[in-house]
Amino acid sequence: MSRSRRKIPFLPVTTAESEAEDKRIWHRRYRRAEKQRIKKNPDVEPLSKRHCSDPWKMDKDGHHYWADVTAKMLRK
């Protein structure tokens, strides 16, 4: 991965390293809600993904275009 670079300078607006913990919590909530829905009434439509989480409440809450970036910032 030493030659792997971002092609477009959209970088996260955050100080967090990762969203892994937020995603783990969200998926746990979503799976639990789906299991309860299926037990109660399996004929009902599946829940929307927005039902259990909001991406704007996660640690990494968006990306921004950076015009003046260094090569170090574009590394993956």
PyMOL Python script that loads the backbone (N, CA, C, O; Angstrom):
from pymol import cmd

cmd.read_pdbstr("""\
ATOM      1  N   MET A   1       0.815  -1.198   0.000  1.00  0.00           N
ATOM      2  CA  MET A   1       0.000   0.000   0.000  1.00  0.00           C
ATOM      3  C   MET A   1       0.861   1.266   0.000  1.00  0.00           C
ATOM      4  O   MET A   1       0.336   2.361   0.202  1.00  0.00           O
ATOM      5  N   SER A   2       2.134   1.141  -0.215  1.00  0.00           N
ATOM      6  CA  SER A   2       2.990   2.317  -0.169  1.00  0.00           C
ATOM      7  C   SER A   2       2.706   3.283  -1.315  1.00  0.00           C
ATOM      8  O   SER A   2       2.980   4.477  -1.195  1.00  0.00           O
ATOM      9  N   ARG A   3       2.163   2.786  -2.421  1.00  0.00           N
ATOM     10  CA  ARG A   3       1.865   3.659  -3.557  1.00  0.00           C
ATOM     11  C   ARG A   3       0.393   4.050  -3.629  1.00  0.00           C
ATOM     12  O   ARG A   3      -0.027   4.727  -4.567  1.00  0.00           O
ATOM     13  N   SER A   4      -0.371   3.636  -2.664  1.00  0.00           N
ATOM     14  CA  SER A   4      -1.805   3.910  -2.670  1.00  0.00           C
ATOM     15  C   SER A   4      -2.059   5.355  -2.255  1.00  0.00           C
ATOM     16  O   SER A   4      -1.629   5.792  -1.187  1.00  0.00           O
ATOM     17  N   ARG A   5      -2.757   6.084  -3.104  1.00  0.00           N
ATOM     18  CA  ARG A   5      -3.049   7.503  -2.850  1.00  0.00           C
ATOM     19  C   ARG A   5      -4.506   7.797  -3.164  1.00  0.00           C
ATOM     20  O   ARG A   5      -5.113   7.135  -4.006  1.00  0.00           O
ATOM     21  N   ARG A   6      -5.060   8.783  -2.491  1.00  0.00           N
ATOM     22  CA  ARG A   6      -6.385   9.277  -2.849  1.00  0.00           C
ATOM     23  C   ARG A   6      -6.256  10.075  -4.134  1.00  0.00           C
ATOM     24  O   ARG A   6      -5.283  10.801  -4.335  1.00  0.00           O
ATOM     25  N   LYS A   7      -7.238   9.935  -4.990  1.00  0.00           N
ATOM     26  CA  LYS A   7      -7.185  10.666  -6.255  1.00  0.00           C
ATOM     27  C   LYS A   7      -7.850  12.032  -6.147  1.00  0.00           C
ATOM     28  O   LYS A   7      -7.479  12.965  -6.858  1.00  0.00           O
ATOM     29  N   ILE A   8      -8.824  12.148  -5.264  1.00  0.00           N
ATOM     30  CA  ILE A   8      -9.532  13.409  -5.065  1.00  0.00           C
ATOM     31  C   ILE A   8      -9.371  13.802  -3.605  1.00  0.00           C
ATOM     32  O   ILE A   8      -9.592  12.964  -2.731  1.00  0.00           O
ATOM     33  N   PRO A   9      -8.998  15.037  -3.304  1.00  0.00           N
ATOM     34  CA  PRO A   9      -8.726  15.432  -1.917  1.00  0.00           C
ATOM     35  C   PRO A   9      -9.975  15.720  -1.080  1.00  0.00           C
ATOM     36  O   PRO A   9     -10.147  16.836  -0.589  1.00  0.00           O
ATOM     37  N   PHE A  10     -10.845  14.723  -0.916  1.00  0.00           N
ATOM     38  CA  PHE A  10     -11.950  14.815   0.034  1.00  0.00           C
ATOM     39  C   PHE A  10     -11.470  14.164   1.312  1.00  0.00           C
ATOM     40  O   PHE A  10     -11.226  12.957   1.335  1.00  0.00           O
ATOM     41  N   LEU A  11     -11.328  14.933   2.371  1.00  0.00           N
ATOM     42  CA  LEU A  11     -10.791  14.420   3.618  1.00  0.00           C
ATOM     43  C   LEU A  11     -11.827  14.584   4.729  1.00  0.00           C
ATOM     44  O   LEU A  11     -12.642  15.506   4.676  1.00  0.00           O
ATOM     45  N   PRO A  12     -11.810  13.706   5.734  1.00  0.00           N
ATOM     46  CA  PRO A  12     -12.803  13.785   6.807  1.00  0.00           C
ATOM     47  C   PRO A  12     -12.602  15.016   7.684  1.00  0.00           C
ATOM     48  O   PRO A  12     -11.479  15.476   7.893  1.00  0.00           O
ATOM     49  N   VAL A  13     -13.708  15.534   8.186  1.00  0.00           N
ATOM     50  CA  VAL A  13     -13.686  16.672   9.093  1.00  0.00           C
ATOM     51  C   VAL A  13     -13.823  16.089  10.491  1.00  0.00           C
ATOM     52  O   VAL A  13     -14.933  15.956  11.007  1.00  0.00           O
ATOM     53  N   THR A  14     -12.702  15.742  11.103  1.00  0.00           N
ATOM     54  CA  THR A  14     -12.759  15.061  12.386  1.00  0.00           C
ATOM     55  C   THR A  14     -11.382  14.996  13.027  1.00  0.00           C
ATOM     56  O   THR A  14     -10.363  15.279  12.397  1.00  0.00           O
ATOM     57  N   THR A  15     -11.385  14.620  14.275  1.00  0.00           N
ATOM     58  CA  THR A  15     -10.133  14.281  14.945  1.00  0.00           C
ATOM     59  C   THR A  15     -10.115  12.795  15.269  1.00  0.00           C
ATOM     60  O   THR A  15      -9.131  12.293  15.812  1.00  0.00           O
ATOM     61  N   ALA A  16     -11.191  12.086  14.944  1.00  0.00           N
ATOM     62  CA  ALA A  16     -11.280  10.645  15.219  1.00  0.00           C
ATOM     63  C   ALA A  16     -10.477   9.863  14.184  1.00  0.00           C
ATOM     64  O   ALA A  16     -10.402  10.250  13.018  1.00  0.00           O
ATOM     65  N   GLU A  17      -9.889   8.778  14.619  1.00  0.00           N
ATOM     66  CA  GLU A  17      -9.132   7.912  13.729  1.00  0.00           C
ATOM     67  C   GLU A  17     -10.055   7.011  12.915  1.00  0.00           C
ATOM     68  O   GLU A  17      -9.813   6.767  11.733  1.00  0.00           O
ATOM     69  N   SER A  18     -11.115   6.517  13.559  1.00  0.00           N
ATOM     70  CA  SER A  18     -11.943   5.513  12.912  1.00  0.00           C
ATOM     71  C   SER A  18     -13.388   5.619  13.384  1.00  0.00           C
ATOM     72  O   SER A  18     -13.673   6.173  14.446  1.00  0.00           O
ATOM     73  N   GLU A  19     -14.297   5.073  12.568  1.00  0.00           N
ATOM     74  CA  GLU A  19     -15.703   4.989  12.951  1.00  0.00           C
ATOM     75  C   GLU A  19     -16.066   3.576  13.370  1.00  0.00           C
ATOM     76  O   GLU A  19     -17.249   3.264  13.508  1.00  0.00           O
ATOM     77  N   ALA A  20     -15.097   2.730  13.572  1.00  0.00           N
ATOM     78  CA  ALA A  20     -15.352   1.313  13.818  1.00  0.00           C
ATOM     79  C   ALA A  20     -16.279   1.105  15.011  1.00  0.00           C
ATOM     80  O   ALA A  20     -17.216   0.313  14.921  1.00  0.00           O
ATOM     81  N   GLU A  21     -16.047   1.781  16.101  1.00  0.00           N
ATOM     82  CA  GLU A  21     -16.881   1.597  17.298  1.00  0.00           C
ATOM     83  C   GLU A  21     -18.308   2.074  17.049  1.00  0.00           C
ATOM     84  O   GLU A  21     -19.261   1.413  17.462  1.00  0.00           O
ATOM     85  N   ASP A  22     -18.466   3.212  16.379  1.00  0.00           N
ATOM     86  CA  ASP A  22     -19.801   3.709  16.057  1.00  0.00           C
ATOM     87  C   ASP A  22     -20.553   2.734  15.162  1.00  0.00           C
ATOM     88  O   ASP A  22     -21.742   2.488  15.365  1.00  0.00           O
ATOM     89  N   LYS A  23     -19.864   2.183  14.176  1.00  0.00           N
ATOM     90  CA  LYS A  23     -20.502   1.227  13.266  1.00  0.00           C
ATOM     91  C   LYS A  23     -20.879  -0.056  13.994  1.00  0.00           C
ATOM     92  O   LYS A  23     -21.934  -0.634  13.734  1.00  0.00           O
ATOM     93  N   ARG A  24     -20.023  -0.498  14.902  1.00  0.00           N
ATOM     94  CA  ARG A  24     -20.311  -1.710  15.672  1.00  0.00           C
ATOM     95  C   ARG A  24     -21.580  -1.516  16.509  1.00  0.00           C
ATOM     96  O   ARG A  24     -22.438  -2.399  16.546  1.00  0.00           O
ATOM     97  N   ILE A  25     -21.700  -0.375  17.173  1.00  0.00           N
ATOM     98  CA  ILE A  25     -22.882  -0.064  17.982  1.00  0.00           C
ATOM     99  C   ILE A  25     -24.123   0.030  17.099  1.00  0.00           C
ATOM    100  O   ILE A  25     -25.179  -0.497  17.452  1.00  0.00           O
ATOM    101  N   TRP A  26     -24.001   0.697  15.957  1.00  0.00           N
ATOM    102  CA  TRP A  26     -25.140   0.852  15.055  1.00  0.00           C
ATOM    103  C   TRP A  26     -25.638  -0.498  14.551  1.00  0.00           C
ATOM    104  O   TRP A  26     -26.839  -0.764  14.567  1.00  0.00           O
ATOM    105  N   HIS A  27     -24.715  -1.353  14.104  1.00  0.00           N
ATOM    106  CA  HIS A  27     -25.120  -2.655  13.582  1.00  0.00           C
ATOM    107  C   HIS A  27     -25.765  -3.514  14.664  1.00  0.00           C
ATOM    108  O   HIS A  27     -26.717  -4.242  14.385  1.00  0.00           O
ATOM    109  N   ARG A  28     -25.269  -3.442  15.878  1.00  0.00           N
ATOM    110  CA  ARG A  28     -25.855  -4.206  16.981  1.00  0.00           C
ATOM    111  C   ARG A  28     -27.295  -3.755  17.221  1.00  0.00           C
ATOM    112  O   ARG A  28     -28.195  -4.580  17.376  1.00  0.00           O
ATOM    113  N   ARG A  29     -27.502  -2.425  17.251  1.00  0.00           N
ATOM    114  CA  ARG A  29     -28.849  -1.882  17.433  1.00  0.00           C
ATOM    115  C   ARG A  29     -29.788  -2.300  16.301  1.00  0.00           C
ATOM    116  O   ARG A  29     -30.935  -2.681  16.535  1.00  0.00           O
ATOM    117  N   TYR A  30     -29.280  -2.222  15.077  1.00  0.00           N
ATOM    118  CA  TYR A  30     -30.096  -2.541  13.912  1.00  0.00           C
ATOM    119  C   TYR A  30     -30.483  -4.015  13.890  1.00  0.00           C
ATOM    120  O   TYR A  30     -31.640  -4.347  13.632  1.00  0.00           O
ATOM    121  N   ARG A  31     -29.519  -4.909  14.160  1.00  0.00           N
ATOM    122  CA  ARG A  31     -29.816  -6.338  14.172  1.00  0.00           C
ATOM    123  C   ARG A  31     -30.834  -6.685  15.254  1.00  0.00           C
ATOM    124  O   ARG A  31     -31.727  -7.503  15.029  1.00  0.00           O
ATOM    125  N   ARG A  32     -30.705  -6.073  16.412  1.00  0.00           N
ATOM    126  CA  ARG A  32     -31.657  -6.329  17.505  1.00  0.00           C
ATOM    127  C   ARG A  32     -33.057  -5.871  17.122  1.00  0.00           C
ATOM    128  O   ARG A  32     -34.028  -6.593  17.350  1.00  0.00           O
ATOM    129  N   ALA A  33     -33.171  -4.694  16.548  1.00  0.00           N
ATOM    130  CA  ALA A  33     -34.479  -4.178  16.138  1.00  0.00           C
ATOM    131  C   ALA A  33     -35.096  -5.053  15.048  1.00  0.00           C
ATOM    132  O   ALA A  33     -36.305  -5.281  15.052  1.00  0.00           O
ATOM    133  N   GLU A  34     -34.288  -5.539  14.126  1.00  0.00           N
ATOM    134  CA  GLU A  34     -34.796  -6.409  13.061  1.00  0.00           C
ATOM    135  C   GLU A  34     -35.283  -7.742  13.626  1.00  0.00           C
ATOM    136  O   GLU A  34     -36.325  -8.247  13.210  1.00  0.00           O
ATOM    137  N   LYS A  35     -34.537  -8.314  14.568  1.00  0.00           N
ATOM    138  CA  LYS A  35     -34.965  -9.575  15.185  1.00  0.00           C
ATOM    139  C   LYS A  35     -36.305  -9.403  15.899  1.00  0.00           C
ATOM    140  O   LYS A  35     -37.186 -10.258  15.801  1.00  0.00           O
ATOM    141  N   GLN A  36     -36.446  -8.293  16.614  1.00  0.00           N
ATOM    142  CA  GLN A  36     -37.700  -8.040  17.315  1.00  0.00           C
ATOM    143  C   GLN A  36     -38.845  -7.839  16.324  1.00  0.00           C
ATOM    144  O   GLN A  36     -39.959  -8.307  16.561  1.00  0.00           O
ATOM    145  N   ARG A  37     -38.581  -7.156  15.233  1.00  0.00           N
ATOM    146  CA  ARG A  37     -39.610  -6.926  14.218  1.00  0.00           C
ATOM    147  C   ARG A  37     -40.049  -8.239  13.591  1.00  0.00           C
ATOM    148  O   ARG A  37     -41.243  -8.459  13.388  1.00  0.00           O
ATOM    149  N   ILE A  38     -39.099  -9.114  13.281  1.00  0.00           N
ATOM    150  CA  ILE A  38     -39.414 -10.396  12.657  1.00  0.00           C
ATOM    151  C   ILE A  38     -40.220 -11.282  13.611  1.00  0.00           C
ATOM    152  O   ILE A  38     -41.155 -11.958  13.183  1.00  0.00           O
ATOM    153  N   LYS A  39     -39.865 -11.285  14.900  1.00  0.00           N
ATOM    154  CA  LYS A  39     -40.622 -12.089  15.872  1.00  0.00           C
ATOM    155  C   LYS A  39     -42.050 -11.567  16.027  1.00  0.00           C
ATOM    156  O   LYS A  39     -42.994 -12.348  16.147  1.00  0.00           O
ATOM    157  N   LYS A  40     -42.197 -10.256  16.024  1.00  0.00           N
ATOM    158  CA  LYS A  40     -43.517  -9.651  16.239  1.00  0.00           C
ATOM    159  C   LYS A  40     -44.416  -9.837  15.021  1.00  0.00           C
ATOM    160  O   LYS A  40     -45.548 -10.302  15.149  1.00  0.00           O
ATOM    161  N   ASN A  41     -43.917  -9.476  13.843  1.00  0.00           N
ATOM    162  CA  ASN A  41     -44.716  -9.586  12.623  1.00  0.00           C
ATOM    163  C   ASN A  41     -43.766  -9.672  11.425  1.00  0.00           C
ATOM    164  O   ASN A  41     -43.260  -8.645  10.972  1.00  0.00           O
ATOM    165  N   PRO A  42     -43.519 -10.869  10.909  1.00  0.00           N
ATOM    166  CA  PRO A  42     -42.552 -11.028   9.818  1.00  0.00           C
ATOM    167  C   PRO A  42     -43.027 -10.470   8.470  1.00  0.00           C
ATOM    168  O   PRO A  42     -42.222 -10.328   7.549  1.00  0.00           O
ATOM    169  N   ASP A  43     -44.314 -10.154   8.342  1.00  0.00           N
ATOM    170  CA  ASP A  43     -44.837  -9.662   7.067  1.00  0.00           C
ATOM    171  C   ASP A  43     -44.618  -8.164   6.864  1.00  0.00           C
ATOM    172  O   ASP A  43     -44.850  -7.654   5.768  1.00  0.00           O
ATOM    173  N   VAL A  44     -44.182  -7.467   7.882  1.00  0.00           N
ATOM    174  CA  VAL A  44     -43.970  -6.026   7.798  1.00  0.00           C
ATOM    175  C   VAL A  44     -42.671  -5.740   7.053  1.00  0.00           C
ATOM    176  O   VAL A  44     -41.741  -6.546   7.081  1.00  0.00           O
ATOM    177  N   GLU A  45     -42.610  -4.603   6.395  1.00  0.00           N
ATOM    178  CA  GLU A  45     -41.401  -4.186   5.669  1.00  0.00           C
ATOM    179  C   GLU A  45     -40.203  -4.087   6.618  1.00  0.00           C
ATOM    180  O   GLU A  45     -40.381  -3.770   7.794  1.00  0.00           O
ATOM    181  N   PRO A  46     -38.997  -4.349   6.134  1.00  0.00           N
ATOM    182  CA  PRO A  46     -37.798  -4.181   6.972  1.00  0.00           C
ATOM    183  C   PRO A  46     -37.617  -2.724   7.399  1.00  0.00           C
ATOM    184  O   PRO A  46     -38.089  -1.798   6.738  1.00  0.00           O
ATOM    185  N   LEU A  47     -36.933  -2.554   8.503  1.00  0.00           N
ATOM    186  CA  LEU A  47     -36.669  -1.208   9.008  1.00  0.00           C
ATOM    187  C   LEU A  47     -35.699  -0.478   8.095  1.00  0.00           C
ATOM    188  O   LEU A  47     -34.869  -1.097   7.429  1.00  0.00           O
ATOM    189  N   SER A  48     -35.810   0.832   8.070  1.00  0.00           N
ATOM    190  CA  SER A  48     -34.833   1.607   7.305  1.00  0.00           C
ATOM    191  C   SER A  48     -33.537   1.683   8.109  1.00  0.00           C
ATOM    192  O   SER A  48     -33.543   1.526   9.330  1.00  0.00           O
ATOM    193  N   LYS A  49     -32.453   1.919   7.428  1.00  0.00           N
ATOM    194  CA  LYS A  49     -31.167   2.003   8.114  1.00  0.00           C
ATOM    195  C   LYS A  49     -31.079   3.257   8.975  1.00  0.00           C
ATOM    196  O   LYS A  49     -30.291   3.309   9.920  1.00  0.00           O
ATOM    197  N   ARG A  50     -31.873   4.251   8.657  1.00  0.00           N
ATOM    198  CA  ARG A  50     -31.881   5.487   9.451  1.00  0.00           C
ATOM    199  C   ARG A  50     -32.667   5.332  10.750  1.00  0.00           C
ATOM    200  O   ARG A  50     -32.654   6.227  11.596  1.00  0.00           O
ATOM    201  N   HIS A  51     -33.349   4.203  10.910  1.00  0.00           N
ATOM    202  CA  HIS A  51     -34.171   3.985  12.093  1.00  0.00           C
ATOM    203  C   HIS A  51     -33.335   3.955  13.374  1.00  0.00           C
ATOM    204  O   HIS A  51     -33.768   4.461  14.409  1.00  0.00           O
ATOM    205  N   CYS A  52     -32.158   3.373  13.308  1.00  0.00           N
ATOM    206  CA  CYS A  52     -31.341   3.160  14.503  1.00  0.00           C
ATOM    207  C   CYS A  52     -30.148   4.085  14.623  1.00  0.00           C
ATOM    208  O   CYS A  52     -29.505   4.124  15.672  1.00  0.00           O
ATOM    209  N   SER A  53     -29.838   4.833  13.571  1.00  0.00           N
ATOM    210  CA  SER A  53     -28.625   5.633  13.626  1.00  0.00           C
ATOM    211  C   SER A  53     -28.723   6.838  12.709  1.00  0.00           C
ATOM    212  O   SER A  53     -29.511   6.868  11.764  1.00  0.00           O
ATOM    213  N   ASP A  54     -27.913   7.814  13.009  1.00  0.00           N
ATOM    214  CA  ASP A  54     -27.792   8.998  12.178  1.00  0.00           C
ATOM    215  C   ASP A  54     -26.308   9.203  11.885  1.00  0.00           C
ATOM    216  O   ASP A  54     -25.530   9.376  12.823  1.00  0.00           O
ATOM    217  N   PRO A  55     -25.888   9.191  10.625  1.00  0.00           N
ATOM    218  CA  PRO A  55     -24.463   9.321  10.331  1.00  0.00           C
ATOM    219  C   PRO A  55     -23.854  10.631  10.819  1.00  0.00           C
ATOM    220  O   PRO A  55     -22.639  10.714  11.001  1.00  0.00           O
ATOM    221  N   TRP A  56     -24.664  11.640  11.029  1.00  0.00           N
ATOM    222  CA  TRP A  56     -24.136  12.920  11.507  1.00  0.00           C
ATOM    223  C   TRP A  56     -23.805  12.889  12.993  1.00  0.00           C
ATOM    224  O   TRP A  56     -23.144  13.798  13.495  1.00  0.00           O
ATOM    225  N   LYS A  57     -24.253  11.856  13.705  1.00  0.00           N
ATOM    226  CA  LYS A  57     -23.940  11.741  15.131  1.00  0.00           C
ATOM    227  C   LYS A  57     -22.705  10.877  15.372  1.00  0.00           C
ATOM    228  O   LYS A  57     -22.261  10.744  16.512  1.00  0.00           O
ATOM    229  N   MET A  58     -22.152  10.296  14.325  1.00  0.00           N
ATOM    230  CA  MET A  58     -20.960   9.472  14.469  1.00  0.00           C
ATOM    231  C   MET A  58     -19.722  10.359  14.592  1.00  0.00           C
ATOM    232  O   MET A  58     -19.781  11.561  14.335  1.00  0.00           O
ATOM    233  N   ASP A  59     -18.598   9.751  14.988  1.00  0.00           N
ATOM    234  CA  ASP A  59     -17.368  10.519  15.188  1.00  0.00           C
ATOM    235  C   ASP A  59     -16.896  11.207  13.915  1.00  0.00           C
ATOM    236  O   ASP A  59     -16.518  12.378  13.946  1.00  0.00           O
ATOM    237  N   LYS A  60     -16.915  10.491  12.800  1.00  0.00           N
ATOM    238  CA  LYS A  60     -16.554  11.098  11.517  1.00  0.00           C
ATOM    239  C   LYS A  60     -17.854  11.502  10.857  1.00  0.00           C
ATOM    240  O   LYS A  60     -18.571  10.650  10.333  1.00  0.00           O
ATOM    241  N   ASP A  61     -18.165  12.761  10.871  1.00  0.00           N
ATOM    242  CA  ASP A  61     -19.498  13.173  10.433  1.00  0.00           C
ATOM    243  C   ASP A  61     -19.505  13.896   9.096  1.00  0.00           C
ATOM    244  O   ASP A  61     -20.412  14.690   8.849  1.00  0.00           O
ATOM    245  N   GLY A  62     -18.567  13.664   8.253  1.00  0.00           N
ATOM    246  CA  GLY A  62     -18.618  14.273   6.941  1.00  0.00           C
ATOM    247  C   GLY A  62     -17.249  14.431   6.322  1.00  0.00           C
ATOM    248  O   GLY A  62     -16.228  14.212   6.974  1.00  0.00           O
ATOM    249  N   HIS A  63     -17.235  14.810   5.061  1.00  0.00           N
ATOM    250  CA  HIS A  63     -15.999  15.038   4.333  1.00  0.00           C
ATOM    251  C   HIS A  63     -16.044  16.425   3.714  1.00  0.00           C
ATOM    252  O   HIS A  63     -17.115  16.992   3.499  1.00  0.00           O
ATOM    253  N   HIS A  64     -14.874  16.955   3.436  1.00  0.00           N
ATOM    254  CA  HIS A  64     -14.752  18.297   2.903  1.00  0.00           C
ATOM    255  C   HIS A  64     -13.680  18.285   1.815  1.00  0.00           C
ATOM    256  O   HIS A  64     -12.675  17.586   1.940  1.00  0.00           O
ATOM    257  N   TYR A  65     -13.890  19.044   0.769  1.00  0.00           N
ATOM    258  CA  TYR A  65     -12.895  19.150  -0.305  1.00  0.00           C
ATOM    259  C   TYR A  65     -11.795  20.100   0.137  1.00  0.00           C
ATOM    260  O   TYR A  65     -12.074  21.231   0.533  1.00  0.00           O
ATOM    261  N   TRP A  66     -10.553  19.654   0.073  1.00  0.00           N
ATOM    262  CA  TRP A  66      -9.404  20.462   0.441  1.00  0.00           C
ATOM    263  C   TRP A  66      -8.620  20.790  -0.829  1.00  0.00           C
ATOM    264  O   TRP A  66      -8.134  19.888  -1.511  1.00  0.00           O
ATOM    265  N   ALA A  67      -8.499  22.057  -1.141  1.00  0.00           N
ATOM    266  CA  ALA A  67      -7.807  22.478  -2.372  1.00  0.00           C
ATOM    267  C   ALA A  67      -6.284  22.378  -2.213  1.00  0.00           C
ATOM    268  O   ALA A  67      -5.590  21.920  -3.121  1.00  0.00           O
ATOM    269  N   ASP A  68      -5.782  22.803  -1.077  1.00  0.00           N
ATOM    270  CA  ASP A  68      -4.323  22.791  -0.884  1.00  0.00           C
ATOM    271  C   ASP A  68      -3.943  21.696   0.112  1.00  0.00           C
ATOM    272  O   ASP A  68      -3.961  21.905   1.325  1.00  0.00           O
ATOM    273  N   VAL A  69      -3.602  20.535  -0.422  1.00  0.00           N
ATOM    274  CA  VAL A  69      -3.226  19.404   0.407  1.00  0.00           C
ATOM    275  C   VAL A  69      -1.811  18.966   0.076  1.00  0.00           C
ATOM    276  O   VAL A  69      -1.303  19.220  -1.017  1.00  0.00           O
ATOM    277  N   THR A  70      -1.189  18.310   1.030  1.00  0.00           N
ATOM    278  CA  THR A  70       0.150  17.785   0.813  1.00  0.00           C
ATOM    279  C   THR A  70       0.053  16.312   0.414  1.00  0.00           C
ATOM    280  O   THR A  70      -1.004  15.697   0.554  1.00  0.00           O
ATOM    281  N   ALA A  71       1.141  15.757  -0.076  1.00  0.00           N
ATOM    282  CA  ALA A  71       1.166  14.347  -0.476  1.00  0.00           C
ATOM    283  C   ALA A  71       0.913  13.443   0.740  1.00  0.00           C
ATOM    284  O   ALA A  71       0.329  12.368   0.604  1.00  0.00           O
ATOM    285  N   LYS A  72       1.348  13.877   1.910  1.00  0.00           N
ATOM    286  CA  LYS A  72       1.154  13.081   3.119  1.00  0.00           C
ATOM    287  C   LYS A  72      -0.332  12.962   3.458  1.00  0.00           C
ATOM    288  O   LYS A  72      -0.772  11.915   3.935  1.00  0.00           O
ATOM    289  N   MET A  73      -1.107  14.016   3.219  1.00  0.00           N
ATOM    290  CA  MET A  73      -2.533  14.006   3.513  1.00  0.00           C
ATOM    291  C   MET A  73      -3.311  13.087   2.564  1.00  0.00           C
ATOM    292  O   MET A  73      -4.400  12.624   2.906  1.00  0.00           O
ATOM    293  N   LEU A  74      -2.764  12.825   1.386  1.00  0.00           N
ATOM    294  CA  LEU A  74      -3.459  11.994   0.401  1.00  0.00           C
ATOM    295  C   LEU A  74      -3.123  10.508   0.521  1.00  0.00           C
ATOM    296  O   LEU A  74      -3.638   9.698  -0.249  1.00  0.00           O
ATOM    297  N   ARG A  75      -2.274  10.141   1.467  1.00  0.00           N
ATOM    298  CA  ARG A  75      -1.965   8.731   1.670  1.00  0.00           C
ATOM    299  C   ARG A  75      -3.169   8.021   2.265  1.00  0.00           C
ATOM    300  O   ARG A  75      -3.951   8.611   3.011  1.00  0.00           O
ATOM    301  N   LYS A  76      -3.307   6.746   1.923  1.00  0.00           N
ATOM    302  CA  LYS A  76      -4.391   5.936   2.492  1.00  0.00           C
ATOM    303  C   LYS A  76      -3.886   5.177   3.683  1.00  0.00           C
ATOM    304  O   LYS A  76      -4.644   4.433   4.307  1.00  0.00           O
TER     305      LYS A  76
END
""", "prot")
cmd.dss("prot")
cmd.show_as("cartoon", "prot")
cmd.util.cbc("prot")
cmd.orient("prot")
